């Protein structure tokens, strides 16, 4: 049995949102996603920083849910930025648990770091399939399946 890859994860909380997952959860999700050595900084931000970064690096003037910045391939190295208020808003509007949406977006960002993309249909199917398998192994529902959870259970 091979040892799990070494994943150096630094978590920065620039958002005061109370729903940001624990470091232990984030480390477990990272180990379940990446099969090789990695150095990742995960930064949770408020809406203003998320909007500024999305405008500066993608030319889009709104706060997006997740951004991934890749800096190296051996080991994998990069930054992932997750906008906490957007995560909460999306989870509520999609009828998902906030923790499940955090897990999905972090896994999604880590897969971008590992070279996955969703620009074309085939790439999107491959990446979404990988996300589904990882999240299922972590005990989360399919992030792409329609959810019919009552609002009072979110």
Residue pairs with C-beta under 8 A, 6 or more apart in sequence:
4 31
5 31
5 34
5 35
5 36
5 37
5 38
6 37
6 38
7 27
7 30
7 31
7 34
7 37
7 38
7 39
7 40
8 38
8 39
8 40
9 23
9 26
9 27
9 30
9 40
9 41
9 42
10 40
10 41
10 42
11 23
11 26
11 41
11 42
11 43
11 44
12 41
12 42
12 43
12 44
13 20
13 44
14 43
14 44
14 45
14 46
14 49
15 44
15 45
15 46
15 83
15 84
15 85
16 46
17 44
17 46
17 84
17 85
17 88
19 84
19 87
19 88
19 98
19 99
19 102
20 44
20 84
20 102
21 29
21 99
21 102
21 103
21 106
25 99
25 103
26 42
26 106
28 138
29 103
29 106
29 107
29 110
29 138
30 38
30 40
30 106
30 110
32 107
32 134
32 137
32 138
33 106
33 107
33 110
33 111
33 114
33 134
34 76
34 110
34 113
34 114
35 114
36 75
36 76
36 114
37 74
37 75
37 76
38 75
38 76
38 77
38 110
38 113
38 114
39 72
39 75
39 76
39 77
39 78
40 76
40 77
40 78
40 79
40 80
40 110
40 113
41 78
41 79
41 80
42 79
42 80
42 81
42 82
42 106
42 109
43 79
43 80
43 81
43 82
44 82
44 83
44 84
45 53
45 81
45 82
45 83
45 84
46 83
46 84
46 85
47 63
47 83
47 85
47 86
48 63
49 81
49 83
50 63
50 64
50 67
50 81
50 83
50 85
50 86
51 61
51 62
51 63
53 67
53 81
54 60
54 61
54 62
54 63
54 64
54 67
55 61
57 67
57 69
58 64
58 67
63 83
63 85
63 86
64 83
64 86
65 82
65 83
65 86
65 87
65 90
65 105
66 80
66 81
66 82
66 83
66 105
66 106
66 108
66 109
67 80
67 81
67 109
68 78
68 79
68 80
68 81
68 109
68 112
68 113
69 78
69 79
69 80
69 81
70 76
70 77
70 78
70 112
70 113
71 77
71 78
71 79
72 78
73 115
76 113
76 114
78 113
80 106
80 109
80 110
80 113
82 102
82 105
82 106
82 109
87 98
87 101
87 102
87 105
88 98
90 96
90 101
91 97
91 98
91 100
91 101
91 154
92 98
92 151
92 154
94 101
94 147
95 147
95 148
95 149
95 151
95 154
96 141
96 143
96 147
96 149
96 154
97 149
97 154
98 154
100 135
100 140
100 141
100 143
101 143
103 135
103 138
103 140
104 131
104 135
104 140
104 143
107 131
107 134
107 135
108 127
108 131
111 127
111 130
111 131
116 123
116 126
116 127
116 130
117 123
117 127
118 124
118 127
118 128
128 144
131 143
131 144
132 142
132 143
132 144
135 141
135 142
135 143
136 142
141 147
